[in-house]
Amino acid sequence: MKLDLPAQIEVIGAGPAGSAAALAALAEGARVTLREKSRFPRHKVCGEFLSPEILPILEALGAAPAFAAAKPARIERVVLHVRGREKRFRLPEAAFGLSRSALDALLLDEALRRGAQLSIERAQPCAAAGSALVLAHGRQAPARSGARLFGFKAHFRAASPAALEESVELFFFEGGYAGLSPVEQGELNVCGLAPQAALRECGFQPEELLPERLLSRLRPLERSFDWLVTGPLVFRNEFRGHASAYLAGDALGFVDPFTGSGLLSALLTGRLAGQASSRGTSLEEYYAQCRRTLRRQYRVAATLRGMLGAGLTESVARWIPGEWLYRLTRPRV
Ligand SMILES: Cc1cc2nc3c(=O)[nH]c(=O)nc-3n(C[C@H](O)[C@H](O)[C@H](O)COP(=O)(O)OP(=O)(O)OC[C@H]3O[C@@H](n4cnc5c(N)ncnc54)[C@H](O)[C@@H]3O)c2cc1C
């Protein structure tokens, strides 16, 4: 008699995509092992802007109560600052700001609470015999010559916490941009991209690159930790596939984070990967599903990146309606 054993899933990487995959697979009755190289909580370079569409996904994953308990900041508006001009628009629904140290830890804790096993190790991208493999190890950064962009981030807080603006603001400058947005506990996230050469010149202290408009906002505040820097950032607007594993999140592809939709895509594709791997859905079908979900977002992000890289930031900000920019850079939920 053939016994119907629960599927055994190995997930490499316990970022948002990996933990979402684990939660979705556990909900399907699978046994899950997560392999993660870092101990949580840990900070990560990220703007920490969470699109409103993440809420139903967190609900479906059973992580919405833990998310609400972390008290994410509410974000209602977007403000773009380009060469002294300002463009403002209201988001169709309120977005959220939550640090990656809180978000990643709460998702992982939820997966562990529901029975996932965790192994802290730098894992090889292969699974034990009889297990399905989900690769959620984040973006890969192949060495590349030429101009290279790096990401940077820090948190700032006021000496006496004041009411924070419920806006995410983007400041564009020569070769890069930086965002300012609230996260939990009254802190502000400052995160951006700049050419590696410019960052090297200022000793990886990005304040020196930031426009005065942003700096004047930071001066009365205190930095909570040293600047974190990551890179090179290689944008890959094409999907990668894999012959024997379900890739999810940034492992599938990585678009300019200016779109603020990477975490939403990570949760979406992580959930799909967890379901597909535990149900035995073919890799072909899984990748077709991912393509349908992300294709439009990738195309629009690639076009915008091309325009930003060609110095057309002002045209993007001035001529493209903000609501349009926002909607077209969301994955299809
Ligand atoms: C500068 C910048 C700003 C951004 N701002 C935003 C934003 O505001 N909003 C937004 O939605 N998105 C933003 N993003 C994108 C977002 O950070 C990513 O899309 C998101 O982190 C993808 O999640 P993930 O789980 O796929 O990968 P990751 O978050 O990278 O997680 C991968 C995990 O795998 C682990 N890992 C890697 N290799 C191994 C290994 N061999 N063995 C074991 N573990 C391993 C890592 O330690 C990590 O914990 C930004 C990105 C950058 C670079």
PDBQT file of the ligand as one rigid body, heavy atoms in Angstrom, charges set to zero:
ROOT
HETATM    1  C1  LIG A 401      18.361  49.977  -1.775  1.00  0.00    +0.000 C 
HETATM    2  C2  LIG A 401      17.131  49.122  -1.788  1.00  0.00    +0.000 A 
HETATM    3  C3  LIG A 401      15.908  49.671  -1.352  1.00  0.00    +0.000 A 
HETATM    4  C4  LIG A 401      14.735  48.881  -1.400  1.00  0.00    +0.000 A 
HETATM    5  N1  LIG A 401      13.581  49.422  -0.955  1.00  0.00    +0.000 NA
HETATM    6  C5  LIG A 401      12.438  48.702  -1.008  1.00  0.00    +0.000 A 
HETATM    7  C6  LIG A 401      11.214  49.228  -0.518  1.00  0.00    +0.000 A 
HETATM    8  O1  LIG A 401      11.156  50.333   0.028  1.00  0.00    +0.000 OA
HETATM    9  N2  LIG A 401      10.088  48.467  -0.645  1.00  0.00    +0.000 N 
HETATM   10  C7  LIG A 401      10.108  47.231  -1.221  1.00  0.00    +0.000 A 
HETATM   11  O2  LIG A 401       9.054  46.607  -1.342  1.00  0.00    +0.000 OA
HETATM   12  N3  LIG A 401      11.272  46.682  -1.653  1.00  0.00    +0.000 NA
HETATM   13  C8  LIG A 401      12.425  47.385  -1.551  1.00  0.00    +0.000 A 
HETATM   14  N4  LIG A 401      13.608  46.829  -1.954  1.00  0.00    +0.000 N 
HETATM   15  C9  LIG A 401      13.592  45.469  -2.498  1.00  0.00    +0.000 C 
HETATM   16  C10 LIG A 401      13.475  44.441  -1.370  1.00  0.00    +0.000 C 
HETATM   17  O3  LIG A 401      14.486  44.668  -0.425  1.00  0.00    +0.000 OA
HETATM   18  C11 LIG A 401      13.625  43.027  -1.953  1.00  0.00    +0.000 C 
HETATM   19  O4  LIG A 401      12.769  42.892  -3.053  1.00  0.00    +0.000 OA
HETATM   20  C12 LIG A 401      13.310  41.966  -0.877  1.00  0.00    +0.000 C 
HETATM   21  O5  LIG A 401      14.274  41.992   0.134  1.00  0.00    +0.000 OA
HETATM   22  C13 LIG A 401      13.284  40.578  -1.519  1.00  0.00    +0.000 C 
HETATM   23  O6  LIG A 401      13.057  39.616  -0.532  1.00  0.00    +0.000 OA
HETATM   24  P1  LIG A 401      13.689  38.139  -0.683  1.00  0.00    +0.000 P 
HETATM   25  O7  LIG A 401      13.145  37.360   0.440  1.00  0.00    +0.000 OA
HETATM   26  O8  LIG A 401      13.511  37.682  -2.069  1.00  0.00    +0.000 OA
HETATM   27  O9  LIG A 401      15.251  38.354  -0.518  1.00  0.00    +0.000 OA
HETATM   28  P2  LIG A 401      16.081  38.870   0.733  1.00  0.00    +0.000 P 
HETATM   29  O10 LIG A 401      15.305  39.849   1.518  1.00  0.00    +0.000 OA
HETATM   30  O11 LIG A 401      17.391  39.318   0.153  1.00  0.00    +0.000 OA
HETATM   31  O12 LIG A 401      16.292  37.593   1.623  1.00  0.00    +0.000 OA
HETATM   32  C14 LIG A 401      17.162  36.580   1.255  1.00  0.00    +0.000 C 
HETATM   33  C15 LIG A 401      17.616  35.838   2.503  1.00  0.00    +0.000 C 
HETATM   34  O13 LIG A 401      18.418  34.723   2.100  1.00  0.00    +0.000 OA
HETATM   35  C16 LIG A 401      19.542  34.615   2.933  1.00  0.00    +0.000 C 
HETATM   36  N5  LIG A 401      20.568  33.906   2.151  1.00  0.00    +0.000 N 
HETATM   37  C17 LIG A 401      21.210  34.312   1.025  1.00  0.00    +0.000 A 
HETATM   38  N6  LIG A 401      22.038  33.352   0.574  1.00  0.00    +0.000 NA
HETATM   39  C18 LIG A 401      21.915  32.317   1.440  1.00  0.00    +0.000 A 
HETATM   40  C19 LIG A 401      22.519  31.020   1.507  1.00  0.00    +0.000 A 
HETATM   41  N7  LIG A 401      23.390  30.591   0.595  1.00  0.00    +0.000 N 
HETATM   42  N8  LIG A 401      22.179  30.197   2.542  1.00  0.00    +0.000 NA
HETATM   43  C20 LIG A 401      21.274  30.599   3.477  1.00  0.00    +0.000 A 
HETATM   44  N9  LIG A 401      20.685  31.816   3.459  1.00  0.00    +0.000 NA
HETATM   45  C21 LIG A 401      20.982  32.653   2.449  1.00  0.00    +0.000 A 
HETATM   46  C22 LIG A 401      19.884  36.051   3.275  1.00  0.00    +0.000 C 
HETATM   47  O14 LIG A 401      20.637  36.141   4.477  1.00  0.00    +0.000 OA
HETATM   48  C23 LIG A 401      18.499  36.694   3.400  1.00  0.00    +0.000 C 
HETATM   49  O15 LIG A 401      18.009  36.658   4.733  1.00  0.00    +0.000 OA
HETATM   50  C24 LIG A 401      14.799  47.552  -1.879  1.00  0.00    +0.000 A 
HETATM   51  C25 LIG A 401      16.028  46.997  -2.272  1.00  0.00    +0.000 A 
HETATM   52  C26 LIG A 401      17.180  47.772  -2.208  1.00  0.00    +0.000 A 
HETATM   53  C27 LIG A 401      18.480  47.159  -2.633  1.00  0.00    +0.000 C 
ENDROOT
TORSDOF 0
